[in-house]
Amino acid sequence: MENEILKINILAIAISGLLMLVAGVCLYYFKEQLTGGSMRFFLPIPPIGVAAYIFVFNMFKHYQCSIAETSTMISEMFIATIASAFFFFIFTVILIFLISFLKDI
């Protein structure tokens, strides 16, 4: 199993890098249509790709190098997405308020 988890790790890293490249190229090519030309929306791509890689790697490790049932996978991805979006929102709000408060000190 250790050899198989190593293969999954290498594949997950390679594929997530490729997906980040594709997402970045698409965003760059369609930046006017997708983001209104603002480059700040490009910055979350690498951390999201890394988070997805870690999630997938841990999922395969949890299920002993196999794929869970479709309903289980969808449920876990949905929960992870909601939790991530919630914490992204909370962290962003806290950062905005703290920086707004502390910048004048």
Legacy VTK file of the C-alpha trace (Angstrom):
# vtk DataFile Version 3.0
C-alpha trace
ASCII
DATASET POLYDATA
POINTS 105 float
0.000 0.000 0.000
2.908 2.359 0.671
4.013 2.142 -2.969
0.461 2.823 -4.163
0.035 5.858 -1.872
3.323 7.229 -3.218
2.002 6.872 -6.792
-1.235 8.625 -5.781
0.766 11.427 -4.154
2.923 11.981 -7.250
-0.096 11.830 -9.577
-2.055 14.247 -7.380
0.827 16.741 -7.358
1.341 16.512 -11.128
-2.341 16.723 -12.021
-3.042 19.591 -9.603
-0.112 21.504 -11.107
-1.493 20.927 -14.582
-4.982 22.010 -13.487
-3.553 25.190 -11.907
-1.752 25.919 -15.162
-4.918 25.432 -17.211
-6.985 27.537 -14.791
-4.376 30.289 -14.827
-4.134 30.331 -18.618
-7.942 30.387 -18.950
-8.245 33.194 -16.434
-5.478 35.142 -18.129
-6.957 34.641 -21.590
-10.523 35.447 -20.491
-9.620 37.918 -17.730
-11.839 40.680 -19.067
-14.898 38.447 -19.319
-14.350 36.515 -16.077
-12.835 39.022 -13.661
-13.388 42.421 -15.178
-9.671 42.672 -15.851
-8.676 42.561 -12.172
-5.553 40.521 -11.499
-6.420 40.045 -7.799
-8.696 37.129 -8.670
-5.683 35.176 -9.986
-4.008 34.965 -6.575
-6.265 32.274 -5.011
-5.586 29.741 -7.786
-2.400 28.168 -6.327
-3.722 27.786 -2.752
-6.991 26.323 -4.040
-5.030 23.851 -6.161
-2.901 22.846 -3.179
-5.986 22.468 -0.971
-7.636 20.272 -3.601
-4.478 18.151 -3.884
-4.345 17.678 -0.103
-8.058 16.846 0.056
-7.809 14.235 -2.718
-4.620 12.712 -1.339
-6.138 12.412 2.155
-9.340 10.958 0.707
-7.421 8.204 -1.113
-5.354 7.555 2.007
-8.491 7.365 4.166
-10.157 4.865 1.812
-7.021 2.664 1.499
-6.050 3.833 -2.012
-9.493 3.307 -3.503
-12.340 5.558 -4.524
-15.300 5.932 -2.187
-18.878 5.614 -3.378
-20.043 8.486 -5.566
-22.509 9.761 -2.975
-19.823 9.693 -0.280
-17.359 11.573 -2.486
-19.917 14.212 -3.417
-20.936 14.619 0.210
-17.326 14.985 1.383
-16.484 17.447 -1.411
-19.597 19.487 -0.634
-18.782 19.638 3.086
-15.151 20.556 2.371
-16.227 23.263 -0.092
-18.732 24.800 2.334
-16.229 24.703 5.215
-13.490 26.220 3.055
-15.754 28.966 1.739
-16.921 29.756 5.277
-13.386 30.025 6.651
-12.225 32.026 3.615
-15.067 34.481 4.244
-14.373 34.721 7.998
-10.609 35.143 7.520
-11.178 37.797 4.855
-13.591 39.777 7.043
-11.223 39.589 10.034
-8.254 40.656 7.891
-10.166 43.594 6.423
-11.290 44.856 9.819
-7.921 44.340 11.531
-5.942 45.966 8.738
-8.405 48.870 8.563
-8.058 49.339 12.317
-4.290 48.814 12.591
-3.165 50.811 9.551
-3.788 54.105 11.364
-1.826 53.187 14.489
LINES 1 106
105 0 1 2 3 4 5 6 7 8 9 10 11 12 13 14 15 16 17 18 19 20 21 22 23 24 25 26 27 28 29 30 31 32 33 34 35 36 37 38 39 40 41 42 43 44 45 46 47 48 49 50 51 52 53 54 55 56 57 58 59 60 61 62 63 64 65 66 67 68 69 70 71 72 73 74 75 76 77 78 79 80 81 82 83 84 85 86 87 88 89 90 91 92 93 94 95 96 97 98 99 100 101 102 103 104
